[in-house]
Amino acid sequence: MSILTVPAGSTYADYRNQPFPTDGTNAFEIDGNDSGDTIYGTKYWDMLHGGTGNDYLDGYMGGGVVFGFASTVPLGSNPQYFAGNDTLIGGEDPNATNTIQGAAGNDRLVAYYGTNIMWGGNGNNNYYQFDATANKSTINQSIDSNVNGTNSIFFQNTVSTNLDYAWHGNDLWLFSASDLQNQHGVVITNQGLGGLYTIDFVYGSDGKGYNISGLRPPPATTPGVTASSAAAVVGGDLSGALPLLQSSAALSDSQGMLSDMISHGTVANAARIAAAAGRADAHAFGDTSGGWTGRSAHALVA
């Protein structure tokens, strides 16, 4: 892996036109400074490290790993030293896999294309995801998290009344009708356990949303049958399960920042930011035979 380092004293580096790696690995490691960096990755596989400070890290074309903290920190280490309010953006390759991880701080995590695994970490985190036809992501809020933060997901091409949900064990799937057809949507791992795993709010493009912090999976319908294997379809429209919230200051701030923070050279449809995601494990996302329980009106089950 070739290593690129942001020049000392600089807080801006654009590697989008970087030539092919000379070591033949087809990959770069890009290290920022201990300040607020703005870094654009290459068209190849990248590992971006922001270091301390409030960073803007853009994975650009290739797949890769985007960290809002320094490269010397293993997962699970004390995040306070590397705190920062970071904007972390995955790559544009629809066939790539991206890991997008914040640390302490109020982070914005943006899954663009491909398969995305997102960890917000400690703080008040907002999750955004692009094109529903080319994006599969899993949100895991638990790493380096506490129960005091407020975490939100923003669907920007689906109104709040069209948001549906389903459960697979303790994993919560949020989706629209078009997401369901593509076996996409947002999966929040262990949402049903509450506590540090919790995503608090989900908002639609109409500026309204739901408090999902207390949403829990259904009980077993028969002895010995778990929620993940129950045959009965439960759940459904979020609007039928939870009271609809009006727009909030957090929503206005987050949506207002999108045009500023998304600056991919190839983006022509930045307004079509859709929370569209999938699962990163062996279970086929949207596969009803795997035990998803949720909305029946959209033919979640055959």
Order of alpha helices (4+ residues) and beta strands (2+ residues): beta-beta-beta-beta-beta-beta-beta-beta-beta-beta-beta-beta-beta-beta-beta-beta-alpha-beta-beta-beta-beta-alpha-alpha-beta
